[in-house]
Amino acid sequence: MIIVIDGQGGKIGKMMVEQLKQKLPSAYIIAIGTNSIATATMLKAGADAGATGENPVLVNAKQADIIVGPLGIIIADALLGEITPHMAQAISQSHAQKVLLPVNKCHTTIVGLKDITLSEVVALAVAEVEQLIGKE
């Protein structure tokens, strides 16, 4: 099971779900938005199921094989405060493989990265998920 977590408007999550469904059509994807707009955006993009808020993150992080989202999902108070400390902890402690998109926001800068577009970052993340699923 792949969980895609996003907040705010759900743009990153939408791109991830669309590309994952294109490359891995049989993959079961759960969209978890930190708000209802993000969840709805990812569901419209083709996620198989969706939920909103802290508790769905806490519950599904325990069961996920792969968790995908922007780097901020493992940083308490990131995404303009939408990531609670409990959410960040649950994701970080999950045994799932995490595929985090290096978005230099949330008062966090990742040094040494190439300056590439969001579309290119999402494509790299999708390729990583494909590799991880191929290893199973």
C-alpha positions, -999 to +999 in steps of 0.1 A: +000+000+000+013+034-010+003+065+010+006+099-005+005+127+021+002+163+012-013+195+025-022+231+015-037+228-020-025+192-027-005+201-058+025+178-050+002+150-040-019+154-072+011+151-094+024+121-074-009+103-076-014+109-113+021+097-122+021+068-099-013+056-113+001+060-148+033+040-141+018+016-116-019+012-124-025-017-101-009+000-070-033+008-042-029+044-033-043+061-002-043+099-003-041+116+031-045+153+031-038+175+060-069+194+049-100+185+029-089+205-002-056+185-004-075+152+000-101+161-026-074+171-051-056+138-047-088+118-050-096+136-082-062+127-095-070+090-091-062+079-056-081+047-046-091+061-012-086+092+008-089+106+043-081+139+060-063+149+092-041+137+119-057+104+128-056+089+093-019+096+092-014+080+126-034+049+116-021+044+080+015+051+087+016+019+107+003-002+077+020+015+047+046-001+026+057+032+011+049+068+022+054+096-003+052+133+002+071+165+005+100+166+031+079+187+054+057+157+064+084+146+088+089+180+103+066+191+131+047+223+123+057+223+086+033+230+057+022+263+074+015+244+106-006+216+090+019+188+101+013+182+138+042+168+159+023+135+162+020+133+124+057+139+119+065+113+146+042+087+131+056+091+096+092+092+108+088+061+130+068+041+104+086+010+090+074+021+055+100+032+030+097+070+028+101+088-005+104+124+004+104+152-022+131+178-014+111+210-014+131+238+002+103+253+022+090+250+058+121+269+071+142+239+059+169+240+032+184+209+018+219+218+006+236+201-024+205+196-045+202+206-081+178+233-088+151+213-107+114+219-113+087+203-092+077+182-122+113+168-123+113+161-086+080+143-088+093+122-118+123+112-097+101+102-068+079+081-090+109+063-104+121+056-069+087+041-060+088+020-091+122+006-080+110-001-045+079-020-058+101-039-082+122-051-053+093-067-035 
